[in-house]
């Protein structure tokens, strides 16, 4: 049994990969852009090339398996990616088999937000908690559940799709086929869209002259007190709080950890989120639950994928 694995976190924007030890030490890292518009096979080739680079850089080590986190629902029995709203080219891809045949090692696959939840529970903000929820605010909104100390995936492997909790009945259309999902109000993509929609209402905003607004632009403007940006983050906090209040009532977790790139605007949305949880959830679980920032940053998914591979390989 090897004490070292390759672990990867495939996101809508970046592919991150590292060689990870059983103690959670990252020995080699590599990162590349996730190619938008690429086919599933092309994305597989990018993953395989990054893995080959990791193997070449750590050739003195015995690497026993490969854990990979993907932004998709998964058929764990067949090893097939079923649905990836933000990377639809992955739909139907037999990624573990393709990688196993190419690399000659066992490959373990999991949802990216579940992997982030496992990583935070292993080495991060929820270490020691038996019941926790991990929310990732990135290109989309992901969710991972740890119940009684174990990742919970549900009978079809789709548990934890928190980004697709409906928060607005006739809301913005979502890539999942529904509309009004919290992902459409609390992701980096949503931040940009909402800012663009408000430009005409706030002509004095510092964002008005910006030709191609990014989530980072909106964050900077909000940090400087820009009214348009503050309205965007207030809306984000509101809808995130609506979704989290439902989860608090249903699961009664000890702790909710929030990570991902859009969580960098924490101070601009979190009080509205807390307010909505207090308004909408049962009093005792609403008072008990802790909302904390993720500690592992971009390493959460990698460490979670590594932990899952190390545990599965025992």
C-alpha positions as CSV (number, residue, x, y, z in Angstrom):
1,X,0.0,0.0,0.0
2,X,1.5,3.3,-1.1
3,X,1.5,6.4,1.2
4,X,1.5,8.7,-1.8
5,X,-1.2,9.5,-4.4
6,X,-1.8,12.0,-7.2
7,X,-4.9,14.2,-6.5
8,X,-6.6,16.6,-8.9
9,X,-9.4,19.1,-8.6
10,X,-11.0,19.9,-12.0
11,X,-13.0,23.1,-11.9
12,X,-14.9,25.2,-14.4
13,X,-11.9,27.6,-14.6
14,X,-8.8,25.6,-13.5
15,X,-7.4,22.1,-13.3
16,X,-5.2,21.8,-10.2
17,X,-3.2,18.8,-9.4
18,X,-0.6,17.6,-6.8
19,X,1.2,14.7,-5.4
20,X,0.0,14.2,-1.8
21,X,1.3,12.1,1.1
22,X,-0.8,10.3,3.7
23,X,0.0,13.1,6.1
24,X,-1.5,15.7,3.8
25,X,1.8,17.1,2.5
26,X,1.7,18.4,-1.1
27,X,5.0,17.5,-2.7
28,X,4.4,18.8,-6.3
29,X,1.8,21.1,-7.7
30,X,0.7,21.9,-11.3
31,X,-2.1,24.1,-12.6
32,X,-3.5,24.8,-16.0
33,X,-6.6,26.4,-17.4
34,X,-9.7,24.3,-18.0
35,X,-10.3,24.7,-21.7
36,X,-13.8,26.1,-22.3
37,X,-15.4,24.5,-25.3
38,X,-13.1,21.5,-25.3
39,X,-14.5,18.0,-25.8
40,X,-14.6,15.5,-23.0
41,X,-11.7,13.6,-24.5
42,X,-9.6,16.8,-24.8
43,X,-10.2,17.5,-21.1
44,X,-9.2,14.0,-20.3
45,X,-6.0,14.5,-22.3
46,X,-5.2,17.6,-20.3
47,X,-5.7,15.7,-17.0
48,X,-3.5,12.8,-18.2
49,X,-0.7,15.2,-19.3
50,X,-0.8,17.0,-16.0
51,X,-0.6,13.6,-14.2
52,X,2.3,12.5,-16.3
53,X,4.1,15.7,-15.3
54,X,3.5,14.9,-11.6
55,X,4.8,11.4,-12.1
56,X,7.9,12.7,-13.8
57,X,8.6,15.2,-11.1
58,X,8.3,12.6,-8.3
59,X,9.6,9.5,-10.0
60,X,11.5,8.5,-6.9
61,X,8.2,7.9,-5.1
62,X,5.8,5.0,-5.3
63,X,2.5,6.5,-6.2
64,X,-0.3,4.0,-5.7
65,X,-3.5,5.7,-7.0
66,X,-5.1,8.8,-8.4
67,X,-8.0,10.7,-6.8
68,X,-9.9,13.3,-8.8
69,X,-12.6,15.7,-7.9
70,X,-14.9,16.8,-10.7
71,X,-17.8,19.3,-11.0
72,X,-20.4,16.7,-11.9
73,X,-22.9,14.2,-10.6
74,X,-21.5,10.7,-10.8
75,X,-22.6,7.1,-11.3
76,X,-20.2,5.5,-8.9
77,X,-21.1,2.0,-10.0
78,X,-20.3,2.5,-13.6
79,X,-17.6,5.2,-13.1
80,X,-19.4,7.6,-15.4
81,X,-19.9,11.4,-15.1
82,X,-23.6,11.8,-15.4
83,X,-24.2,15.5,-15.5
84,X,-21.9,18.6,-15.3
85,X,-23.9,21.8,-15.8
86,X,-20.8,24.0,-16.0
87,X,-18.7,21.5,-18.1
88,X,-21.3,19.6,-20.2
89,X,-18.5,18.1,-22.3
90,X,-17.9,15.7,-19.4
91,X,-21.4,14.2,-19.5
92,X,-21.2,10.5,-20.1
93,X,-17.4,10.3,-19.9
94,X,-15.8,7.2,-18.4
95,X,-13.1,9.2,-16.8
96,X,-11.7,6.7,-14.2
97,X,-11.3,4.0,-16.9
98,X,-9.7,6.3,-19.4
99,X,-7.2,7.6,-16.7
100,X,-6.6,4.1,-15.3
101,X,-5.8,2.7,-18.8
102,X,-3.5,5.6,-19.5
103,X,-1.6,5.8,-16.2
104,X,-1.7,2.2,-15.0
105,X,-3.1,2.9,-11.6
106,X,-6.4,2.8,-9.8
107,X,-8.4,6.0,-10.2
108,X,-11.0,7.2,-7.6
109,X,-13.6,9.8,-8.6
110,X,-15.8,12.1,-6.6
111,X,-17.8,15.3,-6.8
112,X,-15.7,18.4,-6.4
113,X,-17.7,19.9,-3.5
114,X,-17.8,16.5,-1.7
115,X,-14.1,16.4,-2.0
116,X,-13.7,19.9,-0.7
117,X,-15.9,18.9,2.3
118,X,-13.7,15.9,2.9
119,X,-10.5,18.0,2.6
120,X,-11.8,20.6,5.1
121,X,-12.8,17.8,7.5
122,X,-9.4,16.2,7.2
123,X,-7.1,19.2,7.4
124,X,-9.2,22.3,7.5
125,X,-12.0,24.4,9.1
126,X,-14.3,21.5,10.0
127,X,-11.7,19.1,11.5
128,X,-13.3,17.3,14.4
129,X,-16.9,18.0,13.4
130,X,-19.1,15.0,12.8
131,X,-21.8,16.8,10.9
132,X,-20.9,19.6,8.5
133,X,-21.8,21.2,5.2
134,X,-19.3,22.6,2.8
135,X,-20.4,25.3,0.3
136,X,-18.1,26.2,-2.6
137,X,-18.8,29.5,-4.3
138,X,-16.9,29.5,-7.6
139,X,-17.9,29.4,-11.2
140,X,-21.0,27.6,-9.8
141,X,-22.2,26.8,-6.3
142,X,-21.2,23.3,-5.0
143,X,-22.1,21.5,-1.8
144,X,-20.7,18.6,0.1
145,X,-22.2,16.9,3.1
146,X,-20.4,15.1,6.0
147,X,-22.9,13.2,8.2
148,X,-21.8,11.2,11.2
149,X,-18.2,11.7,10.1
150,X,-18.7,10.2,6.5
151,X,-19.3,11.9,3.2
152,X,-23.0,11.5,2.2
153,X,-23.7,11.0,-1.5
154,X,-27.3,9.7,-1.5
155,X,-28.7,6.6,-3.3
156,X,-27.9,8.1,-6.8
157,X,-24.7,9.9,-5.9
158,X,-26.4,13.3,-6.3
159,X,-26.7,14.4,-2.6
160,X,-25.2,17.8,-1.8
161,X,-26.3,19.6,-5.0
162,X,-26.8,22.7,-2.9
163,X,-26.3,25.1,-5.8
164,X,-29.5,23.8,-7.3
165,X,-31.8,24.6,-4.3
166,X,-34.6,26.7,-5.8
167,X,-34.7,30.2,-4.1
168,X,-36.7,32.2,-6.7
169,X,-39.7,30.6,-8.3
170,X,-39.5,32.5,-11.6
171,X,-35.8,33.3,-11.3
172,X,-32.9,33.3,-13.7
173,X,-32.6,30.1,-15.9
174,X,-29.9,27.6,-14.6
175,X,-27.6,25.3,-16.6
176,X,-29.2,22.4,-14.7
177,X,-32.5,22.9,-16.6
178,X,-34.3,24.6,-13.7
179,X,-34.5,28.3,-12.9
180,X,-34.0,30.4,-9.8
181,X,-31.3,28.1,-8.3
182,X,-29.1,29.6,-5.6
183,X,-26.2,29.2,-8.1
184,X,-27.7,31.9,-10.2
185,X,-27.4,34.4,-7.3
186,X,-24.3,33.4,-5.2
187,X,-21.6,32.2,-7.7
188,X,-18.9,34.3,-9.3
189,X,-20.8,34.0,-12.6
190,X,-23.9,35.3,-10.9
191,X,-22.0,38.2,-9.4
192,X,-21.0,39.4,-12.9
193,X,-24.5,38.9,-14.3
194,X,-26.2,40.8,-11.5
195,X,-23.7,43.7,-11.8
196,X,-24.3,44.0,-15.5
197,X,-28.1,44.0,-14.9
198,X,-27.8,46.9,-12.5
199,X,-25.6,49.2,-14.5
200,X,-28.5,51.2,-15.9
201,X,-29.9,51.7,-12.4
202,X,-26.5,52.9,-11.0
203,X,-25.0,55.1,-13.7
204,X,-22.6,56.7,-11.2
205,X,-21.1,53.3,-10.3
206,X,-17.4,52.9,-10.8
207,X,-18.3,49.7,-12.7
208,X,-20.4,51.6,-15.3
209,X,-17.4,52.4,-17.6
210,X,-15.9,48.9,-17.3
211,X,-16.4,47.1,-20.7
212,X,-16.0,43.6,-19.4
213,X,-16.8,43.3,-15.7
214,X,-15.3,40.4,-13.7
215,X,-16.2,39.2,-10.2
216,X,-13.0,40.7,-9.0
217,X,-14.0,44.1,-10.3
218,X,-17.3,43.9,-8.4
219,X,-15.5,42.8,-5.2
220,X,-13.1,45.8,-5.5
221,X,-15.9,48.2,-6.1
222,X,-17.8,46.8,-3.1
223,X,-14.8,47.1,-0.9
224,X,-14.7,50.8,-1.8
225,X,-18.3,51.3,-1.0
226,X,-19.8,51.3,-4.5
227,X,-23.6,51.2,-4.2
228,X,-24.1,48.9,-7.2
229,X,-21.6,46.3,-5.9
230,X,-23.0,46.4,-2.4
231,X,-26.4,45.7,-3.8
232,X,-25.1,42.7,-5.7
233,X,-23.5,41.3,-2.5
234,X,-26.6,42.0,-0.5
235,X,-28.6,40.0,-3.0
236,X,-26.0,37.2,-2.9
237,X,-26.2,37.1,0.9
238,X,-30.0,37.1,0.9
239,X,-30.4,34.1,-1.5
240,X,-27.5,32.2,0.1
241,X,-29.1,32.6,3.5
242,X,-32.5,31.3,2.1
243,X,-30.8,28.2,0.9
244,X,-28.7,27.6,4.0
245,X,-31.7,28.1,6.3
246,X,-33.4,25.2,4.5
247,X,-30.3,23.1,5.1
248,X,-30.1,24.1,8.8
249,X,-33.7,22.9,9.3
250,X,-33.2,19.7,7.4
251,X,-29.8,18.5,8.6
252,X,-29.1,20.5,11.8
253,X,-25.3,20.7,11.2
254,X,-22.7,21.8,13.7
255,X,-20.9,23.9,11.2
256,X,-21.2,25.3,7.6
257,X,-17.9,26.1,5.9
258,X,-17.9,28.4,2.9
259,X,-15.1,28.5,0.4
260,X,-14.4,29.1,-3.3
261,X,-13.2,32.2,-5.0
262,X,-16.4,34.2,-4.5
263,X,-16.1,33.6,-0.7
264,X,-13.3,36.2,-0.9
265,X,-16.1,38.8,-0.6
266,X,-17.1,37.3,2.8
267,X,-17.4,40.6,4.6
268,X,-19.7,42.0,2.0
269,X,-22.3,39.2,2.1
270,X,-22.0,37.1,5.3
271,X,-24.0,39.2,7.7
272,X,-27.0,39.2,5.3
273,X,-26.6,35.4,5.1
274,X,-26.6,35.1,8.9
275,X,-29.6,37.4,9.1
276,X,-31.6,35.2,6.7
277,X,-30.7,32.0,8.5
278,X,-31.9,33.5,11.8
279,X,-35.1,34.8,10.2
280,X,-36.0,31.5,8.4
281,X,-34.6,28.5,10.3
282,X,-35.8,27.1,13.6
283,X,-34.3,29.1,16.5
284,X,-32.1,26.5,18.2
285,X,-30.4,25.0,15.2
286,X,-30.0,28.5,13.7
287,X,-28.3,29.7,16.9
288,X,-26.1,26.6,17.1
289,X,-24.8,26.4,13.6
290,X,-21.4,28.1,13.0
291,X,-20.7,29.8,9.7
292,X,-16.9,29.8,9.0
293,X,-14.6,30.5,6.1
294,X,-12.8,27.6,4.5
295,X,-9.1,27.3,5.6
296,X,-7.7,25.3,2.7
297,X,-8.4,27.6,-0.2
298,X,-7.6,26.0,-3.5
299,X,-6.2,23.0,-1.8
300,X,-9.5,21.8,-0.3
301,X,-10.5,19.7,-3.4
302,X,-7.1,18.3,-3.9
303,X,-6.7,17.2,-0.3
304,X,-10.2,15.8,-0.3
305,X,-9.5,13.8,-3.5
306,X,-6.3,12.6,-2.0
307,X,-8.0,11.5,1.3
308,X,-10.6,9.6,-0.6
309,X,-8.0,7.8,-2.8
310,X,-5.9,7.0,0.3
311,X,-8.9,5.6,2.1
312,X,-10.2,3.6,-0.8
313,X,-6.8,2.1,-1.5
314,X,-6.5,0.6,2.0
